[in-house]
Amino acid sequence: MTTWIISDLHLCAQRPAVTQAFLHWLRTEVTTAEALYILGDFVEVWVGDDILADPQHGAEFVPIVQALRALSDQGVKLYFMHGNRDFLIGQGFAQASGLQLLSDPTLLTLGETRILLSHGDALCTDDVAYQQFRSQVRTPQWQQAFLSQPLAARLAFAEQARQQSTQNKAMHAQTTQPMDIMDVNAAAVLALLRQYDYPDILLHGHTHRPGRHPVQIDGHVCERIVLGDWHDDAVCARWDAHGLQLHTLSLLA
């Protein structure tokens, strides 16, 4: 049976073609799969599950939730891990979509292959400002306080945070080491591999730099596989009888 692993779709109303391509892919490819894992940044922004009940801001997510629910009802197992854009997705969205929430990281065994799944942002430790922000917004206290605010206030905050992120990326692009701060830290990768007893594969997204990277550590040979974002195409992972392979989907057709 086939298992698909994807990340960084950044679904939003401003990119309807990507949403339609995703829904088409679900209907044509994933219906015959055993499982689908979504490793974060599924949507561009998420300010709370109550947005699903808002007729103005929640309408764009209705077909997405319905498509996931249909897959779940057909027997496809659905799993979701938070990213830096959608860490406020909760049980409301999970139950409506028929998916199970995963902690980051999560160790998965497919066949005899041990695969450590992560969104990947926690590995970008060189970006100190972001890691400080991440530590703050992942606490139950911050999330409870944020979710208690009116929806309009939460949407305004999210837009401000998105603009700040865009400015930060533009600033890093002008440095002598453009965007390196946004990539994973090698020491952080090694520490995570040691912590989880040297899995065969560390699979993550977040950086939008798809590829396969061998990692030699303490006499073990592991591999770091990076998923791509969904833009003109999408680089995702597919597990079948031949093992785990990166697979490129064209989103322009």
N, C-alpha and C positions, 0 to 999 in steps of 0.2 A: 504493500500500500504506500501511497505517496503522502509525504508531509511537507507542507510549505511553511517557510519562515520569512517574514517580511518586516520592514520597518520604514519609518520616515516618509509616510505618504503625504503628510501635511495637508489633509483634505480640508477644503474651505470653499465658500461660495465664490471666491474670486478665481478659482481654478476648476470650473465645472467639468472640463474635459478630463481631468485626472480622476475626478469622482466617477464619471461615467465609464472610464476605462477600468477602474477598479471593480465597479459593479458588473461589468461585462466579463471580466476575468473570473470573478466569483461564480458567475452562472456557467461559464464554459470550461473552466479548469478545476475549480476547487470542489465542485459538487461530487466528484469521484474520489476526493482525497480522504485520508483518515483523519488528518488534523491540520489546523492552520494556527500558527503562532504569530502574533503581532507584537513586535518588540519596541513599542513606543513611538511617539510623535505620529500617531495615527491621524490625528487632526491637528490643524495649525494652532488652535487655541481651545481650551476647555475650562470654563469657569464654574462648573458645577453641574450635576446631573439634572437639576431642575430646569436647565435650559431646554430640555426635551419637551417640556410642557408649554414653552413660550411660543406662541404662533408666529412671531416675527423672527426670532433668532434661532428657533429650534427646527424650523421647517427643513433646512438643508440637511439635517441629520436623519430625518425620518426614513428616507429610502435606504440609507446605510444600515440603520438599525434593523429595518425589515429584511434586508438581504442577509445580514448575519443571522438573524433569527430563523430564517428559512433554511439556511445551511445547518444550523444546530438541530432544527426539527428533523432534518434528513439524516442526522446521525454523525455529521462532521463535528469533531471536537474542536472547540475554539478556545484559544488562550490569549490573554492580553497582559503585557508588561508596560508599566508607566515609562514615559519619556519625559523630557524636560518641557514639552509643550502641553502634555495632557495628564500630568500627575494628579489632577483632581478628578479624573474618571473614577467613579465609585461603584458600589453595588447596584445602584439604580440603573446605570447604563449597562452593567454586566448582566443583570437579570433580564432587562429588556432585549438585549442582543443575544442572550444564550451563551455567553462566554464566561470563562473562569479567569479571575485575576491572579497573576503570578508575582512573586517577590523578585527583586533584582539584587543579585543574580539568582538564576534557577538552573539546577543541574538536570539535564535531560539525557536519557539513554535510548538511543535508536539502534536496534540490532545489538552489536557489541561495542558501539561507539559512544563514548561519554562526551556530551556536548554541553558546555557551560554557556547559557544564554544571558545576555545583558543588553540593556539599551546602549550603554557605552559612555554616557556623559560623566559617570563617576570616575572613569579612567582618565579624564582630561584634567589632571591635577595641576598642570601648569597654568591653567586659567583660574587663578586664585580668587578673583572677584566673583566668578560664576560659582565656584565651589562654596563660597560663603553664602551666596544667595540660595543655592540648592539646600544647604544645611538648614537654613531658616525656613524655607517654604515647605519642606518635607515634614516638619514637626506637626503633631496633632493640634497643638495650641494655635499655631499660625493658620492652619487650614480651617479650624473651627471658627476663628475670628473672621477670616476672609469669607467663608461661605455664609456667614450671618449677615453680610452686607447685601443691599439690594442688587439685583442683577445688573442694572445699569452701571452701578459703581464698579462692579467686578469686571464688566466688559471694558470700561474706561481704563482700569488698571492694566488689564491684559494688553490693550492697545499701546499703552505707554511702555510696558515691558518689551513688547515686540519692536517698537521703534528704537528703544535703547539697545536691544540686541543687534539691530541692523547697523546702528552707529558704531558699536563695538567692533563688529566685523570689518567695517570700512576702515576703522582706525588701525586694526591689526594688519590689514592689507597694505598699509603704507609703511610698516616697519621693515627692518632689515631681514626679518624672518617671517614673511607674510603667512598668516594663518597657522603657523606651527603650534601656537599656543592653543589652538582649537583641536589639535589631534591628541590621541592618547599618549600618556606618559609611559615609557618603556618599563620603568621600575614599578609603576602601578600594575601593569599587565603581569609582570613576573610575580608580584606579591599575590595577586588574585589567583594565578595558576597554582602557586604553592598552597594557598589556603584551601583550595578545592582538590588537592591531591593529584595535580597534573592531569587534567582532563585531556582527551585527545584533541578537542577543538574548543576554542573560545570564539563564540559567534556574537557579533554585536553590530549595531548601526551607529547612528548619531553623527558621525563625522562626514558622511556623504562621500567617502573615499573607498569605493568597493575594491576588494582584492583579497588575495590569499597570501599570508605571511608565515613562513616556518619560524618556530620559536624553540631554540635549544636552551634547556634549563635543568640544571642539577642532574645531568645524565639522561634526561627525558627529552623526547622530541614531540612538541605540541604544534598546533597550528592556530593562528588567529585569522578568522575569516570575517570580512567586513561587508555588510550589506550597503546598497545604494539607496538614494532617495528617489522619489517618483517625480519625474519631470517629463522630458521627451521620451525617456525610457525608464525602466526600473530594474535594478539588479537585486534579485531575491535568491533565497536558498531553497533547494528542492532535495528532499531525501527520498530515495527509492531503492530498488535492488542493487543499484550501482554505487550507492553511497551518497554522500552529500556533495552537491555541485552548485555552483553559482549559475543562475539562469537569468538571462536578460529578456525582459518583456518590452515590446515596442508599444508605446502609448499613443502613437500618432495615427495608427490605422483606424 
